[in-house]
């Protein structure tokens, strides 16, 4: 694709990144070797065969105690009375400190959650000795004012890769049971990435695999070659693509820099991606766009406009074949019921307590899929061709930012509030006035605990969604055996 406005400027991707610090196109880096402790933990997690949630409402709870069953009957009644499920409670009287190896493997395998309530003088090695556990385990203290042994048992299970939780009261136990019996948030969802498997040009993931992702989250992720899209583009008719192009131009406040060919090509790609999503019943899709967007003759149209529309239609569509971004987008969009802004944390302004978020793709329906679209203008991609939609973000809106860490063991979650910001997206790179340094869209967000935020950034990309969802995301991550990293106070900053 030739550059728009006749300038035809193109340069190598890595050269451009090196000299202009382009937000949204971070250079690929070589991962540091894992420490021995990290390798051991990863090995334990990889051995865990996590059990998928059963269909329907029937659930099995295995209750392991060294006390008489009758003493827990009032608690069993509370468990059975949980309205959302038909729970079968199977109590087994056994001393886990000395006889954990004697727990019936069939009962462990059939359990959807295991509750351990034991009066013990020491922790022993329960997780090592009992049969392999594939479901969540809740440690229920015998004395709530003397919980240190139970806390240690929970820590042992976690080290073995098991989703282990510590209850702190009867009501807390019931709450935890409800959380862990629910299907995982991404269970049954499907996503497709066009590009090399787990080898994004800009954001390689942290040693995960399709199987690892499925076992830990329930998401089925597949990869296919980008060339498939190139070969199928011609299947979209000119009339279909033109109708989408006309809509983009009609609803824009203005069209600058770009041209009809770029908008038509982007519209053609949108229809192809949407067809694939519908045919394969996908929940998310992405392309390793930086593998071609910096080439003189890109293999595909710039996908920015396609991604904007698809996010507004309810799909998770991160840029740059970002695996963690795919999972993170699905989480916040499913919970928030609105599209997410997939972005770079471009700058952290410590004196102001704000961060600048940039990227070329933003949804238009940022306030909700049923809300009116934001106003936008169409412009090109960094002065190099293609087309993007530039929106004006609302001011004074509470937002939630964050995303999975590269190993999927943690989810960074930070509240914020949008503030006014002077537009700077026309700033040139020092390569020349025709190449823009910054992405099309930018937003400034007020946050708390800046020092902690900086040291907790999960990677090149974050996702942001309007609204506050700490409790819902916390519960979803608890179900997935993922820890939340965030500020001490999750309320929005003043």
C-alpha positions in Angstrom: 0.0 0.0 0.0 1.4 3.4 -1.0 1.7 6.1 1.6 -1.2 8.5 1.7 -1.1 12.1 0.5 1.6 11.2 -2.0 4.5 11.1 0.5 5.0 7.4 0.4 7.2 7.2 3.5 8.0 3.7 4.8 10.9 2.4 6.9 11.9 -0.7 8.8 9.8 -1.4 11.9 12.8 -1.8 14.2 14.5 1.3 12.9 11.4 3.4 13.4 10.9 2.1 17.0 14.6 2.8 17.8 14.6 6.4 16.7 11.1 7.6 17.5 10.0 5.7 20.6 6.7 4.9 18.9 4.0 4.1 21.4 2.2 0.9 20.4 5.2 -0.7 18.7 7.6 -1.8 21.4 10.7 -3.7 20.2 10.7 -7.5 20.8 13.1 -8.4 23.6 14.8 -11.6 24.6 13.3 -13.1 27.8 15.7 -13.6 30.7 16.3 -17.2 31.9 13.9 -18.3 34.6 15.3 -18.8 38.1 15.4 -22.3 39.6 12.5 -21.4 41.9 10.4 -20.1 39.0 11.1 -23.2 37.0 10.0 -25.4 39.9 6.8 -23.4 40.4 6.1 -23.5 36.7 6.6 -27.2 36.6 4.2 -27.7 39.4 1.6 -25.6 37.7 2.0 -27.3 34.4 1.5 -30.7 36.1 -1.9 -29.6 37.5 -4.8 -30.9 35.4 -7.5 -28.3 36.1 -11.0 -29.6 36.0 -13.5 -27.9 33.7 -16.8 -26.8 35.3 -19.6 -29.3 34.7 -22.7 -28.3 32.8 -25.9 -27.7 34.7 -26.3 -27.0 38.4 -25.2 -30.3 40.0 -21.9 -30.0 42.0 -20.0 -32.3 44.3 -18.3 -31.0 47.5 -15.9 -33.3 49.3 -15.6 -32.4 53.0 -12.5 -33.9 54.8 -12.6 -33.6 58.5 -11.2 -35.5 61.5 -14.2 -34.5 63.6 -17.6 -36.2 63.7 -19.9 -35.5 60.8 -22.7 -34.5 63.1 -20.8 -31.5 64.4 -20.9 -30.0 60.9 -24.5 -30.7 59.9 -25.6 -27.0 60.4 -22.8 -26.0 58.0 -23.7 -28.7 55.5 -27.3 -27.4 55.5 -26.0 -23.8 54.6 -23.9 -25.3 51.8 -26.9 -27.3 50.4 -29.1 -24.2 50.6 -26.9 -22.2 48.2 -29.5 -21.2 45.6 -27.5 -21.4 42.4 -26.5 -25.0 42.6 -27.6 -28.5 43.7 -24.7 -29.4 45.9 -24.0 -32.9 47.1 -21.9 -32.8 50.2 -19.8 -35.9 50.8 -18.2 -35.8 54.3 -15.3 -38.1 55.0 -13.9 -38.5 58.5 -10.1 -38.8 58.2 -7.0 -37.4 59.8 -5.2 -35.5 57.0 -2.1 -35.0 59.1 -1.4 -38.8 59.2 -3.6 -40.4 56.6 -3.9 -38.0 53.6 -2.7 -40.7 51.3 -5.7 -42.8 52.2 -8.2 -40.3 50.7 -10.3 -42.1 48.0 -8.9 -41.0 44.6 -12.2 -41.5 43.0 -13.9 -39.0 45.4 -11.1 -36.5 44.8 -11.5 -36.8 41.0 -15.3 -36.4 41.2 -15.2 -33.4 43.5 -15.8 -29.9 42.1 -14.5 -28.4 45.4 -12.8 -29.9 48.4 -13.1 -28.4 51.9 -10.6 -29.4 54.5 -11.5 -28.9 58.2 -8.9 -30.4 60.4 -7.7 -30.0 64.0 -4.0 -30.5 63.8 -0.8 -29.8 65.8 1.4 -29.4 62.7 0.9 -28.9 58.9 2.4 -32.1 57.7 2.7 -32.6 53.9 -0.9 -33.0 52.9 -0.8 -31.8 49.3 2.1 -34.2 48.6 0.5 -37.2 50.2 -3.1 -37.0 49.1 -4.2 -38.0 45.5 -3.8 -35.5 42.7 -6.2 -32.6 43.1 -7.7 -30.9 40.0 -10.3 -28.7 41.7 -10.2 -25.8 44.1 -9.5 -26.5 47.7 -10.8 -24.4 50.6 -9.2 -24.7 54.0 -11.7 -24.2 56.7 -10.2 -23.4 60.2 -11.4 -25.2 63.2 -10.7 -22.0 65.3 -10.9 -18.7 63.5 -8.7 -17.1 66.1 -5.9 -19.6 65.5 -5.5 -20.0 61.8 -1.7 -20.2 61.2 -1.6 -24.0 60.5 -4.5 -23.7 58.0 -2.7 -20.8 56.3 0.4 -22.9 55.9 -1.6 -25.8 54.4 -3.2 -23.4 51.9 0.3 -22.1 51.0 1.5 -25.7 50.4 -1.4 -26.4 48.0 -0.7 -23.2 46.1 2.9 -24.2 45.7 1.7 -27.4 44.0 -0.4 -25.3 41.6 -3.7 -26.0 43.3 -6.3 -23.2 43.6 -6.3 -23.1 47.5 -8.3 -20.6 49.5 -8.5 -19.9 53.2 -12.0 -19.3 54.7 -12.2 -16.8 57.6 -15.8 -17.4 58.8 -18.8 -19.6 57.9 -20.2 -16.8 55.7 -16.8 -16.4 54.0 -16.8 -20.2 53.3 -20.2 -20.0 51.7 -19.0 -17.0 49.6 -15.9 -18.9 48.5 -17.9 -22.0 47.6 -20.1 -19.9 45.3 -17.1 -18.4 43.6 -15.2 -21.6 42.9 -18.3 -23.6 41.8 -19.1 -21.0 39.1 -17.7 -21.7 35.6 -14.4 -19.8 35.0 -15.1 -16.5 33.2 -13.4 -17.5 29.9 -14.5 -21.2 30.0 -15.8 -22.2 26.6 -14.6 -19.1 24.8 -12.6 -19.3 21.6 -10.1 -17.0 20.0 -8.0 -17.0 16.8 -4.7 -15.2 16.2 -3.3 -14.8 12.7 0.5 -14.9 13.0 3.3 -17.2 14.2 2.3 -19.2 17.3 3.3 -17.4 20.4 5.8 -15.3 18.5 4.3 -11.8 18.2 6.6 -9.4 16.4 6.3 -6.9 19.3 5.0 -8.6 22.4 6.1 -12.3 22.7 4.3 -14.0 25.6 6.0 -15.5 28.6 6.4 -19.2 28.0 2.8 -20.2 27.8 1.2 -22.6 25.3 -2.3 -23.3 23.9 -2.7 -26.1 26.5 -1.4 -24.0 29.4 -3.9 -21.3 28.5 -6.8 -23.8 28.2 -6.0 -25.5 31.5 -5.6 -22.3 33.4 -8.4 -20.2 31.9 -10.7 -22.4 29.8 -10.0 -20.4 26.7 -9.4 -22.3 23.4 -6.7 -20.3 21.5 -5.6 -21.2 18.0 -3.1 -19.7 15.5 -3.2 -19.5 11.7 -0.9 -17.9 9.1 -1.5 -14.3 8.1 -1.2 -15.4 4.5 -4.7 -16.9 4.8 -6.2 -13.5 5.3 -4.3 -12.1 2.3 -5.6 -14.9 0.1 -9.2 -14.5 1.3 -9.5 -10.8 1.0 -10.7 -11.0 -2.6 -13.7 -12.9 -1.4 -15.3 -9.7 0.0 -17.2 -7.9 -2.8 -16.5 -4.2 -3.7 -20.1 -3.4 -2.9 -19.9 -4.8 0.6 -16.6 -3.1 1.4 -17.9 0.2 -0.1 -21.0 0.2 2.1 -18.8 0.0 5.2 -16.5 2.7 3.8 -19.4 5.0 3.2 -20.6 4.5 6.8 -17.2 5.4 8.2 -17.0 8.6 6.1 -20.6 9.6 6.7 -20.4 9.3 10.5 -16.9 11.0 10.8 -16.6 14.6 11.8 -13.9 15.0 9.2 -11.5 12.9 7.1 -7.9 14.1 7.0 -4.6 12.6 5.6 -6.2 9.2 4.5 -8.0 8.4 1.3 -10.8 6.3 -0.1 -8.6 3.4 -1.1 -7.2 3.1 2.4 -10.7 3.2 4.0 -12.1 0.7 1.4 -9.2 -1.7 2.0 -9.8 -1.5 5.8 -13.5 -2.1 5.3 -12.8 -5.1 3.2 -10.6 -6.6 5.9 -13.3 -5.8 8.5 -15.9 -7.9 6.6 -13.5 -10.8 6.2 -12.6 -10.9 9.9 -16.3 -10.6 10.8 -17.1 -13.5 8.5 -14.4 -15.7 10.1 -15.7 -14.8 13.6 -19.3 -15.7 12.6 -18.3 -18.9 10.8 -16.1 -20.2 13.6 -18.1 -18.8 16.5 -15.2 -16.9 17.9 -15.1 -14.6 20.9 -11.8 -12.9 19.9 -9.5 -12.4 17.0 -6.1 -10.7 16.4 -3.4 -10.2 13.8 0.4 -9.8 14.1 0.0 -6.4 12.5 3.5 -5.1 13.2 4.9 -7.9 11.1 3.7 -6.0 8.0 2.6 -2.5 8.8 6.1 -1.1 8.5 6.8 -2.7 5.2 6.9 -0.7 2.0 4.2 -3.0 0.5 2.2 -4.4 3.4 0.7 -7.8 3.0 -2.7 -6.7 4.4 -4.5 -3.4 4.9 -3.8 -1.7 8.2 -6.3 -3.4 10.5 -6.9 -0.5 12.9 -10.4 0.5 11.6 -11.5 -3.2 11.5 -10.5 -3.6 15.1 -12.4 -0.5 16.2 -15.6 -1.8 14.6 -15.2 -5.3 15.9 -14.7 -4.2 19.5 -17.8 -2.1 19.3 -19.6 -5.2 18.2 -18.6 -7.1 21.3 -15.5 -9.0 20.4 -12.1 -9.1 22.1 -9.7 -7.7 19.4 -6.3 -6.8 20.8 -3.6 -5.4 18.5 -0.3 -7.1 17.6 -1.2 -10.7 18.3 -0.9 -10.0 22.0 -1.9 -13.2 23.8 -2.1 -11.7 27.3 -4.0 -8.8 25.7 -6.6 -11.2 24.3 -7.2 -12.8 27.7 -7.3 -9.4 29.5 -9.7 -7.8 26.9 -12.1 -10.8 27.3 -12.1 -10.5 31.0 -12.8 -6.7 31.3 -15.2 -6.7 28.4 -17.2 -9.7 29.7 -17.5 -8.1 33.2 -17.9 -4.5 32.1 -20.2 -5.3 29.2 -18.5 -2.7 27.1 -15.5 -2.6 24.7 -12.0 -2.0 26.0 -9.3 0.5 25.0 -6.2 -1.7 24.3 -3.2 0.6 24.9 0.4 1.3 26.0 1.3 2.9 29.3 3.3 5.5 27.4 4.3 7.8 30.3 4.0 7.9 34.0 3.9 11.4 35.4 4.9 11.1 39.0 4.4 14.7 40.2 0.9 14.7 38.8 0.0 11.1 39.7 -1.2 10.4 36.1 -0.4 8.0 33.3 -0.7 8.6 29.6 -2.3 5.8 27.6 -1.8 5.7 23.8 -2.7 3.5 20.9 -4.0 3.9 17.4 -7.2 1.8 17.9 -10.0 2.8 20.3 -13.5 1.7 20.4 -16.2 4.3 19.7 -18.7 2.8 22.1 -16.5 3.3 25.1 -19.4 3.9 27.5 -21.2 0.6 26.6 -22.2 -1.4 23.6 -25.7 0.1 23.8 -24.4 3.6 24.3 -24.0 6.2 21.5 -20.7 6.1 19.6 -18.1 8.7 20.4 -17.5 11.3 17.7 -14.4 10.7 15.7 -12.3 11.8 12.7 -10.5 9.6 10.3 -6.8 10.0 9.8 -3.9 7.8 8.7 -1.6 5.6 10.7 1.5 7.6 12.0 1.7 9.4 8.7 2.5 6.2 6.8 -0.8 5.2 5.2 -3.8 3.3 6.2 -6.6 4.7 8.3 -7.5 5.0 12.0 -10.3 6.6 14.0 -9.3 9.4 16.4 -11.8 9.9 19.2 -12.1 12.5 22.0 -12.1 10.6 25.3 -14.6 11.8 28.0 -13.2 13.7 31.0 -14.0 12.8 34.6 -14.9 9.2 34.0 -13.9 6.4 36.4 -12.0 3.7 34.6 -10.4 0.3 35.4 -7.0 -0.5 33.9 -4.9 -3.6 34.0 -4.2 -7.0 32.5 -2.6 -10.5 33.0 1.1 -10.9 33.6 2.9 -12.9 31.0 2.7 -16.1 32.9 -1.0 -15.6 33.6 -0.4 -16.1 37.3 -1.3 -12.5 38.3 -3.8 -9.8 37.1 -2.7 -6.2 37.6 -5.8 -4.1 38.4 -5.8 -0.3 38.9 -8.6 2.2 39.2 -8.3 5.6 37.7 -10.2 8.7 36.5 -9.8 10.4 33.1 -8.6 14.1 33.1 -8.3 16.7 30.4 -5.2 16.7 28.2 -3.9 18.9 25.5 -3.9 17.1 22.2 -0.3 16.2 21.0 -0.9 13.5 18.4 0.5 15.6 15.6 3.9 15.7 17.1 6.5 14.6 14.5 9.2 12.1 14.9 12.7 13.5 14.4 12.9 11.2 11.4 10.9 13.8 9.5 7.7 15.9 9.8 5.7 13.4 7.8 6.1 10.6 10.4 4.2 11.1 13.6 5.8 10.1 16.8 2.6 9.3 18.8 -0.4 7.0 18.2 -3.7 8.4 16.9 -5.4 8.2 20.3 -4.2 9.3 23.7 -5.8 9.6 27.2 -4.5 10.8 30.6 -5.7 9.0 33.7 -5.3 10.0 37.4 -4.3 7.1 39.6 -3.2 6.2 43.1 0.0 4.7 44.4 2.2 5.8 41.5 5.3 4.1 42.7 3.6 0.7 43.1 1.9 1.2 39.7 5.2 1.7 37.9 6.7 -1.4 39.4 3.7 -3.5 38.7 3.2 -2.8 35.0 2.4 -6.2 33.5 3.9 -5.6 30.0 3.8 -3.5 26.9 0.1 -3.3 26.7 -2.8 -2.7 29.1 -6.5 -2.8 28.7 -8.8 -0.1 30.0 -12.6 -0.1 30.4 -14.9 2.6 31.7 -16.4 1.9 35.2 -15.2 0.2 38.3 -15.2 -3.6 38.5 -12.8 -4.5 41.3 -15.1 -7.0 43.1 -16.2 -8.8 40.0 -12.7 -9.1 38.5 -11.4 -10.2 41.9 -13.9 -13.0 42.1 -13.3 -14.0 38.5 -9.5 -14.2 39.2 -10.1 -16.1 42.4 -11.9 -18.7 40.4 -9.0 -18.9 37.9 -6.4 -19.2 40.7 -4.9 -15.8 39.7 -3.7 -13.2 42.2 -4.7 -9.6 42.0 -2.0 -6.9 42.1 -3.2 -3.4 42.8 -3.3 -0.4 45.1 -4.3 -0.7 48.7 -7.4 1.3 48.0 -9.5 0.4 44.9 -11.7 3.4 44.9 -11.3 5.9 42.1 -8.9 8.8 42.8 -10.4 12.2 43.6 
